[in-house]
Amino acid sequence: MISAGGEPEPDVVPGRPTPVPGRRLVPGARYGLLLLLLVATYLLSAFTTGSAVNAVQIVVFVATLLLALRNSLVARWVARLLVTVVLIGSAVAFGLVLAQPSSGAVGAAQIWTGLVLLATVVAIVRRILASSSVTLQSIYGALSAYMIIGLMFAAFYGAMDHLSAGAFFANGQPGDARTFQYFSFTTLTTLGYGDFTAASNAGRAVAVMEAMAGQIFLATLVARLVSAFRPSEPRR
């Protein structure tokens, strides 16, 4: 179609979103594969340990962000810039984890991992809120974002443990990737078993922020999506 000014206008098809210049059009976000990838990553780190597992986690988290960006509605140049920055930073973090340098370097790698996961959560939630209808994929995306929040805080707890002078947990209990993820998800879901508690005021403050974020996320986004979800009728 040609506009009054002589320039071609984007084709508008009923039932489909209108194309926006400079922005990628994603017909429907798919988050089922992303959710399975996150569950597999959590189970891998829950039953195994070591620097190799931590390096695999970094690779999986980068793949998670790439999948989230693929489903997002950001401009092409923004997506390319983010991918470039994430790949470079994650390659450095990957090398630090495998080389097992000082605690400061490992803590920096953990902070980078948490920032990558934070960007993934923002991309997923932004895509879900931009959707005009609630589908099963939207619920998968919300559950994926909820899991990523738990993994993100676990990475920040690990960074605090490596960058602080004392142990992160009270009574000098040692912490590793499995312990931080366990503590993170029990805090996110407000279970609070009490077997692990943060020793410093900073750790307690971050734990309180995670508990509040988990409750707000469930009470607002997930509950809203589930209540608005309507199964699609089969085509005749």
TATADA-V362808 format. One record per residue. RES is the residue in three letters. PSI is psi in degrees with one decimal (NA if undefined). NEAR is the number of other ideal C-beta (glycine too) atoms within 10 Angstrom. Layout:
# TATADA-V362808
<<RES | PSI | NEAR> <RES | PSI | NEAR>>
This chain:
# TATADA-V362808
<<MET | 138.7 | 7> <ILE | 131.5 | 8> <SER | 175.6 | 8> <ALA | -27.4 | 6> <GLY | 1.2 | 6> <GLY | 2.3 | 6> <GLU | 144.9 | 7> <PRO | 139.1 | 8> <GLU | 150.1 | 12> <PRO | 142.9 | 11> <ASP | 133.2 | 9> <VAL | 119.5 | 10> <VAL | 129.4 | 9> <PRO | 135.7 | 4> <GLY | -6.3 | 4> <ARG | 149.2 | 10> <PRO | 148.9 | 14> <THR | 130.4 | 10> <PRO | 142.2 | 14> <VAL | 128.2 | 11> <PRO | 133.4 | 6> <GLY | 6.7 | 9> <ARG | 138.5 | 14> <ARG | 136.8 | 16> <LEU | 116.8 | 11> <VAL | 110.5 | 16> <PRO | -44.1 | 7> <GLY | 124.5 | 10> <ALA | 141.2 | 22> <ARG | 116.1 | 15> <TYR | 3.7 | 26> <GLY | -45.2 | 14> <LEU | -37.2 | 11> <LEU | -42.1 | 26> <LEU | -42.4 | 19> <LEU | -39.0 | 12> <LEU | -40.0 | 18> <LEU | -42.0 | 23> <VAL | -42.9 | 13> <ALA | -38.2 | 11> <THR | -42.1 | 20> <TYR | -43.1 | 19> <LEU | -36.1 | 10> <LEU | -46.2 | 13> <SER | -21.0 | 21> <ALA | -28.8 | 13> <PHE | -7.4 | 9> <THR | 164.0 | 12> <THR | 170.3 | 13> <GLY | 165.9 | 10> <SER | -32.0 | 14> <ALA | -39.0 | 11> <VAL | -40.7 | 17> <ASN | -37.2 | 24> <ALA | -39.7 | 17> <VAL | -37.8 | 17> <GLN | -41.4 | 22> <ILE | -43.3 | 24> <VAL | -43.6 | 12> <VAL | -39.0 | 18> <PHE | -37.6 | 26> <VAL | -42.9 | 21> <ALA | -35.6 | 13> <THR | -43.8 | 23> <LEU | -39.9 | 25> <LEU | -40.0 | 15> <LEU | -40.0 | 20> <ALA | -39.9 | 25> <LEU | -33.1 | 21> <ARG | -33.7 | 15> <ASN | -4.1 | 19> <SER | 171.0 | 23> <LEU | 49.8 | 17> <VAL | 161.8 | 17> <ALA | 154.0 | 14> <ARG | -44.2 | 10> <TRP | -32.6 | 9> <VAL | -42.8 | 14> <ALA | -42.4 | 18> <ARG | -40.1 | 12> <LEU | -43.7 | 12> <LEU | -42.5 | 18> <VAL | -42.1 | 15> <THR | -47.2 | 10> <VAL | -42.2 | 12> <VAL | -41.9 | 20> <LEU | -41.4 | 13> <ILE | -48.9 | 10> <GLY | -38.4 | 17> <SER | -32.0 | 19> <ALA | -39.6 | 12> <VAL | -44.5 | 14> <ALA | -38.2 | 24> <PHE | -44.0 | 19> <GLY | -36.8 | 14> <LEU | -40.8 | 23> <VAL | -41.9 | 22> <LEU | -36.5 | 13> <ALA | -19.8 | 10> <GLN | 62.9 | 10> <PRO | -148.9 | 13> <SER | 165.9 | 10> <SER | -32.4 | 12> <GLY | -41.7 | 12> <ALA | -40.4 | 17> <VAL | -38.8 | 22> <GLY | -38.7 | 19> <ALA | -39.6 | 18> <ALA | -36.7 | 26> <GLN | -39.3 | 27> <ILE | -42.5 | 18> <TRP | -42.0 | 21> <THR | -42.7 | 26> <GLY | -37.7 | 20> <LEU | -38.0 | 15> <VAL | -42.9 | 23> <LEU | -36.2 | 24> <LEU | -43.2 | 17> <ALA | -35.1 | 18> <THR | -43.2 | 28> <VAL | -44.2 | 21> <VAL | -43.3 | 13> <ALA | -41.3 | 24> <ILE | -48.1 | 28> <VAL | -39.6 | 17> <ARG | -39.7 | 13> <ARG | -39.5 | 22> <ILE | -44.1 | 24> <LEU | -25.1 | 10> <ALA | -11.7 | 12> <SER | 141.4 | 17> <SER | -18.2 | 5> <SER | 158.5 | 10> <VAL | 120.9 | 17> <THR | 177.3 | 19> <LEU | -33.7 | 13> <GLN | -32.1 | 19> <SER | -40.4 | 23> <ILE | -41.0 | 18> <TYR | -41.5 | 20> <GLY | -40.0 | 27> <ALA | -41.2 | 23> <LEU | -37.5 | 18> <SER | -43.4 | 26> <ALA | -36.2 | 27> <TYR | -42.9 | 22> <MET | -38.6 | 21> <ILE | -34.7 | 24> <ILE | -43.3 | 21> <GLY | -42.3 | 23> <LEU | -34.1 | 26> <MET | -47.7 | 25> <PHE | -33.1 | 27> <ALA | -39.7 | 29> <ALA | -39.8 | 27> <PHE | -36.4 | 23> <TYR | -41.1 | 28> <GLY | -38.1 | 26> <ALA | -41.6 | 23> <MET | -35.6 | 20> <ASP | -40.0 | 24> <HIS | -28.5 | 19> <LEU | -15.5 | 15> <SER | 163.5 | 15> <ALA | -40.0 | 5> <GLY | -175.3 | 10> <ALA | 151.5 | 15> <PHE | -41.2 | 25> <PHE | 153.2 | 21> <ALA | 159.5 | 14> <ASN | 18.6 | 8> <GLY | 22.2 | 8> <GLN | 132.2 | 13> <PRO | 152.7 | 9> <GLY | 141.7 | 18> <ASP | -171.9 | 15> <ALA | -40.5 | 21> <ARG | -41.9 | 16> <THR | -41.1 | 20> <PHE | -37.3 | 25> <GLN | -39.7 | 21> <TYR | -47.8 | 18> <PHE | -37.7 | 25> <SER | -46.3 | 24> <PHE | -32.0 | 21> <THR | -30.3 | 18> <THR | -41.9 | 26> <LEU | -39.1 | 25> <THR | 2.4 | 15> <THR | 34.2 | 12> <LEU | -49.5 | 10> <GLY | 63.6 | 12> <TYR | -31.1 | 10> <GLY | -2.9 | 7> <ASP | -24.5 | 11> <PHE | 130.9 | 20> <THR | 148.9 | 17> <ALA | 140.3 | 20> <ALA | -40.0 | 17> <SER | 162.5 | 16> <ASN | -34.3 | 8> <ALA | -43.4 | 12> <GLY | -38.8 | 21> <ARG | -38.2 | 13> <ALA | -43.0 | 11> <VAL | -37.7 | 18> <ALA | -39.7 | 21> <VAL | -40.7 | 12> <MET | -39.4 | 13> <GLU | -42.8 | 24> <ALA | -41.6 | 18> <MET | -41.2 | 12> <ALA | -39.7 | 18> <GLY | -43.2 | 20> <GLN | -42.2 | 13> <ILE | -39.3 | 10> <PHE | -45.0 | 18> <LEU | -40.2 | 16> <ALA | -20.9 | 10> <THR | -67.9 | 10> <LEU | -55.3 | 18> <VAL | -45.6 | 15> <ALA | -38.4 | 12> <ARG | -42.1 | 14> <LEU | -43.8 | 19> <VAL | -40.1 | 13> <SER | -30.3 | 8> <ALA | -5.1 | 10> <PHE | 132.8 | 13> <ARG | 120.1 | 8> <PRO | 138.0 | 7> <SER | 139.4 | 8> <GLU | 144.0 | 6> <PRO | 142.7 | 5> <ARG | 142.0 | 4> <ARG | NA | 3>>
